[in-house]
């Protein structure tokens, strides 16, 4: 059972550049440092090659070692994770911290690697494009920019972004249109002598236009089907970034038709032949016989509070719950209501006695265990599950449970 958020998607308006695994058409794309067929890795064993009728996909992420040291690919650094196991070959990277893009056939658990490319890690470059340098150090001088900000407030229809080059002590103002001589004069006249400005044009989209596109995305693409985790406005690259679990070509076409090159999607798994609906269901190592509420994406929740709970099983309802709720979580069974645990992606459970496993099949908790988990509470209005186990709210996990001794 996948847990679904009702209007609870994390939507970011972070106006900075993001690490990108793929870029939409029309934008500069990273040059792979290595392109090759899969080669054995010297650091991690791989699964034996088996016949597969899996879907052809591209998977972009970071290599890690899963259960028994088997090579896997994860959406982020710091594995292990509920990743995809590599069958028949694993890339041997020049830099293990680099992102890698694998192409192969995916059956819901494994990918038979056919091609791969190593992608250099992306770093946001805040260097001003004017090639100038100011004096001083630290944060921008607020008082010196007060009058400048007042001028910029009247130029919002053309403003694409503003950022501070701390290394050179320069504030950059980027505008749409090629001619910015009149804007440069206004801003430089408003600035004091102790701040250096860089005023440039050439942006395709204003920041305001990108914010409107970001707000319209939910009406154009199916956030739930794609497993969208976040959206953000990237002022350095002048586009809207979408981070998702899945992507397919029909979705790319829709986005390009609607927004041109203003939107890019960074997906963990991209279907190359077919649609998202053609993908097989994820296959955890231990299927289990108890239905759990789990997150629908490997990226998981973004809340980072620390909760302590007792794992309980309601045999009559066939579900797992935590005693207590957000208002009265005292860890005692039978008091203060119930909280529905929403476990990380791919978790399963077996009954008699209750045992909780992660995607790789590692036993993490049993009935009666006291566990600590990162995450946060959401109220019942955001719950959309078939079996809420009598809970009035849910705990959205952002980390695996750790059994503790009270």
Wavefront OBJ file of the C-alpha trace (Angstrom):
o trace
v 0.000 0.000 0.000
v 1.533 3.263 -1.097
v 0.895 6.281 1.090
v -0.409 9.246 -0.862
v -0.222 12.878 0.203
v -3.302 14.964 -0.377
v -1.916 18.320 -1.521
v 1.111 17.784 0.677
v 3.798 17.798 -2.017
v 6.960 19.595 -1.010
v 7.170 22.469 -3.502
v 10.297 24.549 -3.260
v 10.911 28.046 -4.495
v 14.628 27.854 -3.896
v 16.159 30.274 -6.320
v 19.509 28.528 -6.695
v 20.994 26.024 -9.097
v 20.416 22.325 -8.504
v 22.500 19.252 -9.277
v 21.205 17.887 -12.583
v 21.285 14.404 -14.021
v 19.568 15.377 -17.261
v 18.731 18.611 -18.969
v 15.750 19.384 -21.125
v 16.190 20.003 -24.864
v 17.667 23.363 -25.727
v 19.942 23.650 -22.714
v 23.605 22.902 -22.300
v 24.047 19.269 -21.326
v 26.889 17.842 -19.268
v 29.537 15.953 -21.187
v 29.967 12.401 -19.896
v 33.530 11.683 -18.887
v 33.179 7.999 -19.762
v 30.885 6.199 -22.176
v 31.189 2.441 -22.381
v 29.458 -0.858 -22.134
v 29.296 -2.167 -18.605
v 32.603 -3.292 -17.141
v 33.169 -5.289 -13.958
v 33.715 -3.261 -10.828
v 36.606 -4.024 -8.565
v 34.752 -2.911 -5.452
v 31.368 -4.632 -5.464
v 30.031 -7.992 -6.613
v 27.215 -8.055 -9.148
v 24.240 -10.278 -9.756
v 24.524 -13.012 -12.393
v 23.023 -12.162 -15.768
v 19.600 -13.708 -16.275
v 17.069 -13.572 -19.092
v 14.765 -10.620 -18.619
v 11.741 -9.179 -20.363
v 12.168 -5.963 -18.400
v 11.474 -2.466 -19.645
v 14.293 -0.491 -21.263
v 15.145 2.425 -18.990
v 17.784 4.951 -18.088
v 18.595 5.151 -14.378
v 20.531 8.135 -13.072
v 22.053 8.175 -9.613
v 25.007 7.101 -7.508
v 26.560 3.664 -7.111
v 26.447 1.988 -3.725
v 26.568 -1.479 -2.198
v 23.364 -3.124 -1.122
v 22.709 -6.299 0.800
v 25.613 -8.770 0.711
v 27.722 -6.099 -0.976
v 25.869 -6.351 -4.291
v 26.263 -3.242 -6.456
v 23.199 -1.033 -6.727
v 22.294 2.434 -7.968
v 20.612 4.929 -5.639
v 18.953 8.307 -6.326
v 21.266 10.032 -3.847
v 24.643 9.668 -2.192
v 25.180 7.916 1.101
v 23.650 4.496 0.348
v 22.614 1.806 0.895
v 19.110 2.649 -0.233
v 16.050 0.963 -1.749
v 17.989 1.011 -4.994
v 18.119 -1.003 -8.180
v 20.562 -3.921 -8.218
v 23.019 -4.164 -11.097
v 23.057 -7.418 -13.044
v 26.001 -8.641 -15.073
v 28.301 -5.664 -14.697
v 28.957 -2.531 -12.693
v 30.811 0.554 -13.909
v 34.278 1.161 -12.536
v 34.245 4.912 -11.980
v 37.172 7.309 -12.048
v 35.522 9.110 -9.132
v 33.137 6.980 -7.004
v 31.296 10.125 -5.920
v 30.292 10.957 -9.495
v 26.793 10.527 -10.796
v 26.273 7.730 -13.315
v 23.614 7.093 -15.947
v 22.864 3.459 -16.731
v 20.857 2.175 -19.682
v 19.446 -1.321 -19.530
v 16.421 -3.520 -18.928
v 14.635 -3.209 -15.592
v 12.366 -5.858 -14.056
v 11.288 -4.093 -10.880
v 14.342 -5.044 -8.831
v 17.358 -5.548 -11.125
v 18.697 -3.765 -14.180
v 20.752 -5.572 -16.795
v 23.291 -2.877 -17.617
v 23.866 -2.393 -21.347
v 25.503 1.050 -21.445
v 26.643 3.587 -18.929
v 28.061 7.087 -18.759
v 29.819 8.796 -15.892
v 28.731 12.373 -15.263
v 30.901 14.884 -13.481
v 29.448 16.201 -10.257
v 27.705 19.523 -10.702
v 28.616 22.500 -8.609
v 26.688 25.733 -8.610
v 28.892 28.516 -9.928
v 27.937 31.899 -8.497
v 30.837 33.690 -10.204
v 29.536 36.905 -11.743
v 29.524 36.843 -15.560
v 30.999 40.351 -15.820
v 34.457 39.277 -14.660
v 34.673 42.082 -12.116
v 35.696 42.114 -8.471
v 34.818 44.295 -5.520
v 36.384 44.735 -2.128
v 35.661 43.390 1.318
v 34.444 39.950 2.398
v 31.376 38.133 3.695
v 27.729 38.862 2.958
v 26.483 41.637 0.661
v 26.254 45.077 2.300
v 22.522 45.524 2.891
v 22.647 49.261 3.466
v 24.598 49.814 0.266
v 21.964 47.923 -1.732
v 18.840 49.515 -0.241
v 18.399 52.044 -3.019
v 19.297 49.415 -5.634
v 16.570 47.117 -4.339
v 14.038 49.905 -4.676
v 14.954 50.329 -8.346
v 14.869 46.563 -8.962
v 11.369 46.396 -7.454
v 10.145 48.354 -10.460
v 11.861 46.006 -12.917
v 10.323 42.701 -11.848
v 8.854 42.066 -15.284
v 12.402 41.731 -16.660
v 14.342 40.461 -13.659
v 15.506 36.859 -14.157
v 17.585 36.526 -11.015
v 19.871 38.075 -8.443
v 22.810 36.385 -6.749
v 25.840 37.234 -4.667
v 29.347 36.284 -5.797
v 30.982 36.132 -2.378
v 34.430 35.260 -3.746
v 34.570 38.477 -5.765
v 32.158 40.545 -3.637
v 29.855 41.310 -6.570
v 26.051 41.391 -6.773
v 24.696 40.156 -10.122
v 21.378 41.279 -11.615
v 20.257 39.238 -14.639
v 17.500 40.545 -16.917
v 15.584 39.385 -19.966
v 16.306 41.127 -23.237
v 19.673 41.964 -24.737
v 19.758 45.704 -24.049
v 20.441 46.563 -20.413
v 22.329 49.839 -20.774
v 19.440 51.872 -19.371
v 19.009 49.427 -16.475
v 22.726 49.465 -15.745
v 22.686 53.240 -15.457
v 19.729 53.202 -13.062
v 21.216 50.563 -10.792
v 24.748 51.928 -10.748
v 23.439 55.410 -9.931
v 21.479 53.960 -7.008
v 24.390 51.934 -5.623
v 26.923 53.314 -3.175
v 30.639 53.202 -3.847
v 31.273 50.239 -1.523
v 29.377 47.667 -3.600
v 30.250 46.307 -7.055
v 27.401 45.416 -9.426
v 27.206 43.155 -12.472
v 24.193 43.919 -14.701
v 23.654 41.580 -17.653
v 20.872 40.651 -20.058
v 20.062 37.718 -22.296
v 17.863 35.636 -19.998
v 14.980 33.867 -21.743
v 12.598 33.917 -18.806
v 11.909 36.326 -15.984
v 11.809 35.009 -12.439
v 8.117 35.887 -12.294
v 7.368 33.863 -15.422
v 9.229 30.856 -14.012
v 7.276 31.075 -10.757
v 4.041 31.040 -12.759
v 5.235 27.995 -14.706
v 6.148 26.256 -11.453
v 2.644 26.892 -10.113
v 1.063 25.566 -13.323
v 2.948 22.262 -13.432
v 0.404 20.397 -11.314
v -2.244 21.100 -13.964
v -0.069 19.823 -16.809
v 1.596 16.646 -15.504
v 0.520 13.911 -13.113
v 2.614 14.529 -9.988
v 1.501 11.268 -8.403
v 2.286 9.083 -11.434
v 5.743 10.627 -11.779
v 6.451 10.550 -8.049
v 7.330 14.241 -8.048
v 9.321 15.062 -4.927
v 10.002 18.753 -5.419
v 9.938 21.629 -7.852
v 12.193 24.664 -7.724
v 13.049 27.780 -9.679
v 16.721 27.769 -10.673
v 17.791 31.343 -11.375
v 21.324 30.389 -12.404
v 20.135 28.091 -15.198
v 16.976 30.150 -15.812
v 14.479 27.294 -15.629
v 12.144 25.303 -13.391
v 13.617 22.075 -12.029
v 11.436 19.061 -11.269
v 12.807 16.198 -9.184
v 10.888 12.954 -9.640
v 11.055 9.204 -9.251
v 9.895 8.445 -12.810
v 9.755 9.972 -16.282
v 8.758 8.896 -19.787
v 8.902 10.374 -23.268
v 5.183 11.300 -23.451
v 5.650 13.437 -20.337
v 8.719 15.092 -21.853
v 6.715 15.928 -24.986
v 3.889 17.435 -22.941
v 6.294 19.612 -20.958
v 8.181 20.772 -24.040
v 4.945 21.540 -25.876
v 3.557 23.517 -22.949
v 6.680 25.241 -21.608
v 9.437 24.875 -24.219
v 12.862 24.742 -22.579
v 11.704 26.389 -19.347
v 11.283 23.075 -17.475
v 13.707 20.219 -16.882
v 13.002 16.952 -15.066
v 15.612 15.033 -13.070
v 14.258 11.505 -12.740
v 15.739 8.444 -11.091
v 14.157 6.059 -13.628
v 13.277 7.191 -17.142
v 11.324 4.854 -19.408
v 12.993 4.881 -22.831
v 10.614 2.542 -24.656
v 6.999 2.896 -23.612
v 5.286 4.621 -20.724
v 5.485 4.699 -16.951
v 2.485 2.363 -16.851
v 4.649 -0.293 -18.539
v 7.075 -0.444 -15.610
v 6.894 -3.543 -13.413
v 6.052 -3.027 -9.759
v 9.056 -2.749 -7.419
v 10.006 -6.151 -6.018
v 11.229 -6.069 -2.428
v 13.468 -8.903 -1.255
v 10.770 -10.203 1.150
v 7.203 -9.732 -0.160
v 5.571 -10.037 3.282
v 1.952 -10.810 4.205
v 1.036 -7.615 6.112
v 0.028 -4.523 4.170
v 2.149 -1.517 5.125
v 1.701 2.140 4.300
v 4.911 3.074 2.480
v 6.187 6.081 0.623
v 5.843 6.002 -3.147
v 9.316 7.339 -3.934
v 12.817 6.387 -2.914
v 13.531 9.995 -2.028
v 11.131 9.781 0.897
v 9.838 12.537 3.147
v 11.641 15.723 3.907
v 10.748 16.228 7.588
v 13.545 15.654 10.067
v 12.056 15.555 13.558
v 12.994 12.541 15.708
v 10.187 10.380 17.029
v 10.187 7.432 19.438
v 7.447 4.820 19.084
v 6.434 1.274 20.015
v 5.731 -0.988 17.030
v 2.321 -2.664 17.441
v 0.252 -4.989 15.263
v -3.553 -5.061 15.091
v -4.256 -8.637 14.000
v -7.987 -7.986 13.548
v -7.433 -5.075 11.169
v -4.236 -6.564 9.749
v -2.158 -3.416 10.130
v 0.764 -1.849 11.989
v 0.433 1.231 14.184
v 2.190 3.302 16.835
v 0.360 3.940 20.127
v -0.321 7.621 20.796
v -0.818 10.533 18.448
v 0.753 13.924 17.812
v -0.845 15.416 20.911
v -0.286 12.536 23.311
v 2.468 10.249 22.109
v 3.503 8.665 25.372
v 4.614 5.351 23.918
v 2.097 3.299 25.926
v -0.167 0.875 24.024
v -3.881 1.586 24.300
v -3.584 5.252 25.277
v -3.748 8.537 23.411
v -5.049 7.247 20.059
v -2.975 5.813 17.241
v -0.428 6.974 14.677
v -0.078 5.270 11.307
v 3.591 4.738 10.421
v 4.367 5.537 6.788
v 7.526 3.537 6.222
v 10.224 4.277 3.647
v 9.869 3.017 0.089
v 9.729 -0.752 -0.353
v 9.309 -1.763 3.294
v 7.388 -4.999 3.936
v 6.138 -6.942 6.960
v 5.483 -10.537 7.964
v 3.082 -11.605 10.691
v 3.091 -14.169 13.474
v 5.174 -12.613 14.908
v 5.268 -9.199 13.276
v 8.589 -8.387 11.604
v 9.434 -5.250 9.591
v 11.900 -5.494 6.676
v 13.464 -2.889 4.427
v 13.530 -3.156 0.623
v 16.728 -5.209 0.730
v 15.236 -7.735 3.160
v 17.053 -6.580 6.295
v 15.092 -7.170 9.513
v 14.647 -3.784 11.197
v 12.006 -4.184 13.907
v 9.581 -6.593 15.525
v 6.320 -6.201 17.418
v 6.865 -4.548 20.781
v 10.171 -2.948 19.818
v 10.730 0.673 20.728
v 12.128 2.459 17.695
v 13.390 5.919 16.853
v 12.687 7.293 13.385
v 13.320 10.574 11.647
v 10.283 12.182 10.049
v 7.235 14.162 11.050
v 3.510 14.073 11.769
v 0.730 14.804 9.281
v -2.924 15.010 10.256
v -5.740 12.797 8.995
v -6.747 15.269 6.275
v -3.520 14.448 4.422
v -3.955 10.674 4.691
v -5.177 8.733 1.665
v -4.831 5.050 2.544
v -7.041 1.988 2.303
v -6.433 0.982 5.930
v -5.586 3.717 8.426
v -5.523 1.204 11.306
v -7.767 3.481 13.350
v -5.181 6.257 13.377
v -5.952 9.970 13.479
v -2.639 10.943 11.888
v 0.516 9.535 10.375
v 4.249 9.681 10.934
v 6.060 10.176 7.600
v 9.420 8.477 8.019
v 12.550 10.084 6.590
v 14.996 7.482 7.935
v 15.005 3.787 8.835
v 13.797 2.785 12.313
v 16.440 2.140 14.933
v 15.535 -0.180 17.795
v 16.349 1.434 21.158
v 16.174 0.323 24.766
v 13.956 2.786 26.694
l 1 2 3 4 5 6 7 8 9 10 11 12 13 14 15 16 17 18 19 20 21 22 23 24 25 26 27 28 29 30 31 32 33 34 35 36 37 38 39 40 41 42 43 44 45 46 47 48 49 50 51 52 53 54 55 56 57 58 59 60 61 62 63 64 65 66 67 68 69 70 71 72 73 74 75 76 77 78 79 80 81 82 83 84 85 86 87 88 89 90 91 92 93 94 95 96 97 98 99 100 101 102 103 104 105 106 107 108 109 110 111 112 113 114 115 116 117 118 119 120 121 122 123 124 125 126 127 128 129 130 131 132 133 134 135 136 137 138 139 140 141 142 143 144 145 146 147 148 149 150 151 152 153 154 155 156 157 158 159 160 161 162 163 164 165 166 167 168 169 170 171 172 173 174 175 176 177 178 179 180 181 182 183 184 185 186 187 188 189 190 191 192 193 194 195 196 197 198 199 200 201 202 203 204 205 206 207 208 209 210 211 212 213 214 215 216 217 218 219 220 221 222 223 224 225 226 227 228 229 230 231 232 233 234 235 236 237 238 239 240 241 242 243 244 245 246 247 248 249 250 251 252 253 254 255 256 257 258 259 260 261 262 263 264 265 266 267 268 269 270 271 272 273 274 275 276 277 278 279 280 281 282 283 284 285 286 287 288 289 290 291 292 293 294 295 296 297 298 299 300 301 302 303 304 305 306 307 308 309 310 311 312 313 314 315 316 317 318 319 320 321 322 323 324 325 326 327 328 329 330 331 332 333 334 335 336 337 338 339 340 341 342 343 344 345 346 347 348 349 350 351 352 353 354 355 356 357 358 359 360 361 362 363 364 365 366 367 368 369 370 371 372 373 374 375 376 377 378 379 380 381 382 383 384 385 386 387 388 389 390 391 392 393 394 395 396 397 398 399 400 401 402 403 404 405 406
